[in-house]
Protein backbone atom coordinates (compact mmCIF):
# COMPACT_ATOMS: atom_id res chain seq x y z
CA UNK A 1 0.00 0.00 0.00
CA UNK A 2 1.23 3.50 -0.81
CA UNK A 3 2.18 5.47 2.30
CA UNK A 4 -0.14 8.41 2.72
CA UNK A 5 -0.55 11.25 5.17
CA UNK A 6 -4.08 12.27 6.09
CA UNK A 7 -4.49 15.63 7.77
CA UNK A 8 -7.91 16.64 9.10
CA UNK A 9 -8.59 20.35 9.56
CA UNK A 10 -11.73 21.98 10.93
CA UNK A 11 -12.85 23.59 7.70
CA UNK A 12 -11.82 24.79 4.23
CA UNK A 13 -9.87 27.70 5.68
CA UNK A 14 -7.81 25.28 7.72
CA UNK A 15 -7.14 23.15 4.63
CA UNK A 16 -5.95 26.20 2.73
CA UNK A 17 -3.79 27.49 5.56
CA UNK A 18 -2.00 24.14 5.74
CA UNK A 19 -1.67 23.83 1.96
CA UNK A 20 -0.25 27.35 1.62
CA UNK A 21 2.41 26.68 4.25
CA UNK A 22 3.42 23.46 2.52
CA UNK A 23 3.50 25.26 -0.85
CA UNK A 24 5.86 27.91 0.51
CA UNK A 25 8.13 25.37 2.17
CA UNK A 26 8.30 23.23 -0.96
CA UNK A 27 8.99 26.26 -3.15
CA UNK A 28 11.85 27.39 -0.97
CA UNK A 29 13.48 23.97 -1.01
CA UNK A 30 12.90 23.01 -4.64
CA UNK A 31 13.93 26.38 -6.04
CA UNK A 32 17.12 26.33 -3.98
CA UNK A 33 17.89 22.85 -5.37
CA UNK A 34 16.85 23.12 -9.02
CA UNK A 35 15.96 26.75 -9.70
CA UNK A 36 12.36 26.20 -10.77
CA UNK A 37 9.22 24.85 -9.10
CA UNK A 38 6.61 23.16 -11.30
CA UNK A 39 3.05 22.72 -10.09
CA UNK A 40 -0.11 21.28 -11.66
CA UNK A 41 -3.19 23.16 -10.49
CA UNK A 42 -6.68 21.90 -9.75
CA UNK A 43 -10.03 23.59 -10.26
CA UNK A 44 -12.72 23.84 -7.60
CA UNK A 45 -13.85 26.04 -4.74
CA UNK A 46 -11.26 24.97 -2.17
CA UNK A 47 -8.31 25.42 -4.57
CA UNK A 48 -9.67 28.88 -5.40
CA UNK A 49 -9.50 29.78 -1.71
CA UNK A 50 -5.93 28.49 -1.64
CA UNK A 51 -4.92 30.58 -4.66
CA UNK A 52 -6.50 33.70 -3.15
CA UNK A 53 -4.58 33.08 0.07
CA UNK A 54 -1.30 32.61 -1.80
CA UNK A 55 -1.88 35.88 -3.65
CA UNK A 56 -2.60 37.76 -0.41
CA UNK A 57 -0.14 39.90 1.54
CA UNK A 58 0.57 36.93 3.83
CA UNK A 59 2.37 35.03 1.08
CA UNK A 60 2.89 37.13 -2.02
CA UNK A 61 6.19 38.64 -0.90
CA UNK A 62 7.55 35.42 0.60
CA UNK A 63 7.48 33.14 -2.45
CA UNK A 64 9.69 33.41 -5.53
CA UNK A 65 6.78 33.56 -7.96
CA UNK A 66 8.99 34.25 -10.98
CA UNK A 67 10.61 30.82 -10.47
CA UNK A 68 7.33 28.86 -10.71
CA UNK A 69 5.79 27.23 -13.79
CA UNK A 70 2.05 26.54 -13.65
CA UNK A 71 0.24 23.71 -15.43
CA UNK A 72 -3.29 22.33 -15.17
CA UNK A 73 -4.40 18.84 -14.25
CA UNK A 74 -7.55 19.16 -16.32
CA UNK A 75 -9.80 21.57 -18.16
CA UNK A 76 -13.37 21.75 -19.34
CA UNK A 77 -14.14 22.04 -23.05
CA UNK A 78 -14.56 25.82 -22.85
CA UNK A 79 -12.60 28.92 -23.73
CA UNK A 80 -10.37 30.87 -21.33
CA UNK A 81 -13.03 33.51 -20.69
CA UNK A 82 -15.80 31.05 -19.85
CA UNK A 83 -17.00 31.01 -16.25
CA UNK A 84 -16.38 27.25 -16.05
CA UNK A 85 -12.73 27.52 -17.14
CA UNK A 86 -10.18 26.30 -14.60
CA UNK A 87 -7.66 28.62 -16.24
CA UNK A 88 -9.92 31.65 -15.79
CA UNK A 89 -10.43 30.80 -12.12
CA UNK A 90 -6.68 30.55 -11.54
CA UNK A 91 -6.02 33.72 -13.54
CA UNK A 92 -8.54 35.70 -11.49
CA UNK A 93 -7.46 34.36 -8.11
CA UNK A 94 -3.70 33.90 -8.56
CA UNK A 95 -2.00 34.84 -11.84
CA UNK A 96 -3.64 38.25 -12.23
CA UNK A 97 -3.28 39.48 -8.64
CA UNK A 98 0.39 38.45 -8.67
CA UNK A 99 1.08 39.93 -12.11
CA UNK A 100 2.68 36.71 -13.35
CA UNK A 101 4.26 36.56 -16.78
CA UNK A 102 2.28 34.73 -19.46
CA UNK A 103 5.20 32.43 -20.21
CA UNK A 104 4.98 30.97 -16.70
CA UNK A 105 1.47 29.65 -17.30
CA UNK A 106 0.74 26.65 -19.51
CA UNK A 107 -2.95 26.66 -20.36
CA UNK A 108 -4.92 23.73 -21.73
CA UNK A 109 -6.80 24.80 -24.88
CA UNK A 110 -10.22 23.59 -23.85
CA UNK A 111 -11.85 25.59 -26.62
CA UNK A 112 -10.11 23.62 -29.39
CA UNK A 113 -12.36 21.98 -31.99
CA UNK A 114 -10.12 18.90 -31.84
CA UNK A 115 -9.69 18.25 -28.13
CA UNK A 116 -7.58 15.15 -28.75
CA UNK A 117 -5.08 17.17 -30.79
CA UNK A 118 -5.05 19.83 -28.06
CA UNK A 119 -4.26 17.13 -25.49
CA UNK A 120 -1.31 15.92 -27.56
CA UNK A 121 -0.16 19.51 -27.93
CA UNK A 122 -0.27 19.98 -24.16
CA UNK A 123 1.86 16.90 -23.64
CA UNK A 124 4.45 18.30 -26.05
CA UNK A 125 4.36 21.63 -24.21
CA UNK A 126 5.11 19.77 -21.00
CA UNK A 127 8.03 17.92 -22.57
CA UNK A 128 9.48 21.18 -23.87
CA UNK A 129 9.04 23.04 -20.58
CA UNK A 130 10.63 20.30 -18.47
CA UNK A 131 13.38 19.61 -20.97
CA UNK A 132 14.01 16.07 -19.78
CA UNK A 133 12.20 12.96 -18.63
CA UNK A 134 12.97 10.51 -15.83
CA UNK A 135 14.02 6.88 -16.15
CA UNK A 136 10.40 5.90 -16.77
CA UNK A 137 10.07 8.34 -19.65
CA UNK A 138 7.89 10.74 -17.68
CA UNK A 139 8.22 14.25 -16.32
CA UNK A 140 7.78 14.73 -12.59
CA UNK A 141 5.84 17.65 -11.12
CA UNK A 142 7.12 19.00 -7.85
CA UNK A 143 3.53 19.44 -6.66
CA UNK A 144 0.33 17.97 -8.07
CA UNK A 145 -2.82 19.52 -6.59
CA UNK A 146 -5.95 17.39 -6.84
CA UNK A 147 -9.55 17.65 -5.76
CA UNK A 148 -12.10 14.87 -5.45
CA UNK A 149 -15.75 14.88 -6.47
CA UNK A 150 -18.67 13.28 -4.62
CA UNK A 151 -18.40 10.42 -7.15
CA UNK A 152 -14.74 9.79 -6.36
CA UNK A 153 -13.36 11.36 -9.55
CA UNK A 154 -10.19 13.41 -9.60
CA UNK A 155 -8.93 15.79 -12.31
CA UNK A 156 -11.33 14.82 -15.14
CA UNK A 157 -10.85 11.10 -14.54
CA UNK A 158 -14.49 10.16 -13.98
CA UNK A 159 -15.87 6.73 -13.03
CA UNK A 160 -16.07 4.19 -15.85
CA UNK A 161 -14.57 6.51 -18.49
CA UNK A 162 -11.94 5.65 -21.07
CA UNK A 163 -9.10 7.74 -19.65
CA UNK A 164 -8.90 5.51 -16.57
CA UNK A 165 -7.22 2.86 -18.73
CA UNK A 166 -4.59 5.10 -20.31
CA UNK A 167 -1.06 3.92 -19.61
CA UNK A 168 1.01 5.75 -22.23
CA UNK A 169 -0.22 9.26 -22.92
CA UNK A 170 0.16 11.99 -20.33
CA UNK A 171 -2.86 14.06 -21.38
CA UNK A 172 -6.02 12.87 -23.15
CA UNK A 173 -9.46 14.02 -24.16
CA UNK A 174 -11.97 12.12 -22.04
CA UNK A 175 -15.64 11.55 -22.86
CA UNK A 176 -17.76 11.91 -19.74
CA UNK A 177 -21.24 10.62 -20.70
CA UNK A 178 -22.66 11.06 -17.20
CA UNK A 179 -22.13 14.80 -17.60
CA UNK A 180 -22.83 14.79 -21.36
CA UNK A 181 -19.51 16.48 -21.98
CA UNK A 182 -15.90 15.99 -22.97
CA UNK A 183 -12.88 17.20 -21.04
CA UNK A 184 -9.10 17.28 -21.20
CA UNK A 185 -7.19 15.63 -18.37
CA UNK A 186 -3.80 14.46 -17.21
CA UNK A 187 -3.66 10.69 -16.78
CA UNK A 188 -2.63 8.50 -13.87
CA UNK A 189 0.90 7.74 -15.16
CA UNK A 190 1.87 11.42 -15.13
CA UNK A 191 -0.05 12.19 -11.93
CA UNK A 192 1.67 9.33 -10.11
CA UNK A 193 5.11 10.45 -11.29
CA UNK A 194 4.82 13.60 -9.14
CA UNK A 195 7.11 14.28 -6.19
CA UNK A 196 4.21 15.43 -3.99
CA UNK A 197 0.52 14.78 -4.60
CA UNK A 198 -1.83 16.81 -2.44
CA UNK A 199 -5.59 16.21 -2.35
CA UNK A 200 -7.74 19.09 -1.09
CA UNK A 201 -11.11 17.62 -0.07
CA UNK A 202 -13.77 19.54 1.81
CA UNK A 203 -17.47 19.21 2.52
CA UNK A 204 -19.98 16.59 3.63
CA UNK A 205 -20.85 15.73 0.02
CA UNK A 206 -17.39 14.13 -0.34
CA UNK A 207 -17.55 12.03 2.84
CA UNK A 208 -19.03 8.83 1.37
CA UNK A 209 -16.68 8.69 -1.60
CA UNK A 210 -13.64 9.64 0.48
CA UNK A 211 -14.39 6.82 2.90
CA UNK A 212 -14.46 4.37 -0.01
CA UNK A 213 -11.30 5.79 -1.56
CA UNK A 214 -9.30 5.58 1.66
CA UNK A 215 -10.84 2.58 3.41
CA UNK A 216 -13.04 0.68 0.96
CA UNK A 217 -12.38 -2.32 -1.23
CA UNK A 218 -10.28 -1.61 -4.34
CA UNK A 219 -12.63 -0.49 -7.12
CA UNK A 220 -10.84 2.22 -9.13
CA UNK A 221 -13.36 2.07 -11.96
CA UNK A 222 -16.04 3.27 -9.54
CA UNK A 223 -13.73 5.41 -7.38
CA UNK A 224 -10.96 6.66 -9.70
CA UNK A 225 -9.13 8.50 -6.91
CA UNK A 226 -8.05 5.08 -5.63
CA UNK A 227 -5.65 4.94 -8.59
CA UNK A 228 -3.63 7.88 -7.29
CA UNK A 229 -0.54 6.12 -5.97
CA UNK A 230 2.78 7.94 -6.50
CA UNK A 231 5.59 5.73 -7.74
CA UNK A 232 8.30 7.53 -5.75
CA UNK A 233 6.70 10.67 -4.36
CA UNK A 234 4.51 11.46 -1.37
CA UNK A 235 0.72 11.39 -1.08
CA UNK A 236 -1.16 13.72 1.24
CA UNK A 237 -4.85 14.26 1.86
CA UNK A 238 -5.86 17.58 3.40
CA UNK A 239 -9.51 17.19 4.40
CA UNK A 240 -11.99 18.93 6.67
CA UNK A 241 -14.12 17.52 9.49
CA UNK A 242 -17.19 17.21 7.29
CA UNK A 243 -15.38 15.18 4.62
CA UNK A 244 -13.78 12.96 7.29
CA UNK A 245 -17.05 11.64 8.74
CA UNK A 246 -16.83 8.23 7.03
CA UNK A 247 -13.17 7.53 7.76
CA UNK A 248 -12.36 4.53 9.89
CA UNK A 249 -11.21 5.20 13.42
CA UNK A 250 -7.52 6.06 13.44
CA UNK A 251 -7.38 6.54 9.64
CA UNK A 252 -6.11 10.11 9.90
CA UNK A 253 -2.43 9.83 10.77
CA UNK A 254 -1.65 13.50 11.31
CA UNK A 255 -3.51 16.59 12.43
CA UNK A 256 -0.63 18.59 13.84
N, C-alpha and C positions, 0 to 999 in steps of 0.2 A: 504494500500500500504506500502511496506517495505521502511523505510527511507533510502535514499542513498545520498552519497556525490559525486558530479561530479566536477572534477578538470580538467580544460583545460590548457594545457601547449603549448608552441609554436611548439615544435617538440619532437622527440623521446628522445633526450638528456635531455630535460626538464622533461619528464615523468620519466626517470630513476633517475635523481637527486632527484625528489620528493619521489620516491619509496624507494630509498636508505636511505634517512633521516628517513622515517617512519619505515623502517626495523630496523635501529639502535635504534630508540626510543622505539619500541616495544620490541626488544631484552633486552634492559636495564631493562625495567619494568618487563617483564615476568620472566626473569631469577632471578631478585631480589625477586620475589614473589614465584616462584615454582621451580627454579633451572635449568630448561630446557626449551628451546624454540623449538617448533615443527612447521615446515613449509612444505607445499606441493608446489613443484615447477611446473612451466609451461615451455613448449617448445616455440620456436619462436624466431624471430630476436630481438624484443624489450627486452624480458627477458634475452637474451644472453648479450645485452648491460648492463643490470642491473647487472648481475652476474660479468661481467668484471669490472664494477665500484666498486662493493663490494669487489672484490679481489685486488683492486688497493691500493696504499699507503694512499689514502684519508680515507679509511675505515678499512683496514685489521687489524690495530693495535688498533682499537677503538670498536671492537665487540668481545664478548667472543665466538669465533667460536667453542671451544671445548664443549660448553654447548648447541649446536644446533643439532637437528636431522632432516635429510632431507628425504622427501618422494616425490613421483611424482604423479601428478594428472592424467597422462595418458602416454601411451607409444605405439609406433608403433610396429608391429610384426617383429622386427629385433633384431639382437644381439647387444651387448654393444659396438662393434667396428664399427658398420655400421654408415655411414655418416648421416642417418636419425634418429639415436637414440637420444631421449631427454636426456637420461643418459649421453651419450658421450658428448653432447654439454655442459651439466652442469659440467661434469668432466674436460673438457678442459678449461672452462671459470671460474670455481669457485673452485671445490674440489681440483684439481691438483695444481693450483697456491697457494692455501692456505695450502696445505699439510694436508688435513683433514684425519682423521682416517677412515678406511673402515667401521667400526662398526657404524659410524654416518650416513651412507648413506644407504637408503633402496631402492634398485633398483627393478623395475618391470622386470620380466624375459620375455621380448617380444619375445625372440627366442624360447620359449618353443613350443614343438609340440602340446601340449594340452593347449591352451591359457585360456580356462575356468578353468582348474585346477590351472594354474599359478595365475589367478585372485583370486581364493579362498585362495591360499597360501599367496598372498599379504595381503589379509584381516586378516589372522591369524597373519602375521608378525606385522601388525598395532596393533592388540589387545595385543600382547605380549609386544611391545615397549611402548605402553601407560600404560598398566598395569591395567587400570580401564576404565569403560564406564560411561556416564552420566545417568541421570534419564530416558532418551529416549533410552538407550541401544546403544549409539553411542559414538565414541571418538570425541574430538573437537580439531581441529588444531588451533594453535595460529594465523597462517597466511596461507591463501589459495590464491596463485597467479593463476590468470586465464588470458588467452588471448581470443580473439574472432575472428573468421574467417569472410570472406566476406559473407558467407552464414548464419551467426548468430550462428554457433556452438561454443562450449567451451569445454575444455578438448577434449575428443574424443566422445562427445555427439552430434552427427550430426543430422540434420533434418530428421524426419520420420524414425529413427532407433529404434531398440528394447530397447536399454538401457534407453531411455527417460522415459519408463514406470516403471523402477525398483524402488521398494519401500522398499526392505528388504536388499539386498546385498549392500555392500559398494564398491566393485570393481567387474566389469564384463568384459567379452570379448564381444565386440560389432561389429557386421557385418556392414560394411559401403559400400553398393553396389554402391553408386555414385562414390566411389573411387576405387572400385573393390579390397577391402582390408578388413582386420579385425584388430581391435585394442583392447588394454586393457585400461579401464578408470574407474576412480572413478565415483560414481553416485551422483544424486542430494541430497539424504538424508545425505550423509557424507559431501558433499560440504557445504550444508546449515547449518550443525552443527558447522561450524568454528566460531571462535571469530571475525576474521577480514577477509573479502573477498576483494581482490584487483584485479580489472581488469586492464590490461595494453593494451590499444588499440591505435594503431597509423596507419596513412596512409589513403589516400582518398578511397582506395578500401573497407574500413570498414564503410564508412560514411552512406551508404544506410541502411545496416543492423543495425548499431548502432542506427540510428534514429527510426527504427521499434522496436528495443528492448526497448529503453527508452521511446518512445512517441507513438508507434503504438498500435493498438488493440491487446489484448491478443491472441497469436497464438504460443504457445511454441513448437508445433510440427514443425512449419516452422522456428521459431527463438528460438532454445533451450535455449539461454542465458537468455530469459525471466523467466526461471524457477529457476534462481539463486536468492534466497530470504532467507537470513539467519534467522533462527528461533529465535536466541537471540543475534547474533553478529552484526557487522557493515558491510556495503556494500559501497565500494568506486570504482569509475571509474576514472582512470587516463588516459586522452585522449589528443591527440594533435589537433591543429587547423584543420588539414586536415580531421581527423575523425569526427570532431564536426560540419561539414558543414550542416548536415541535422537535427540538434537538433532544437527543438522549442525555440523561443525567451525566455530567462530567465531560460532555463532548467538547465544550469550549475549553481550550487549553491555555488561554491567556486573556486576561482582562486588565492587565496592569497599564 
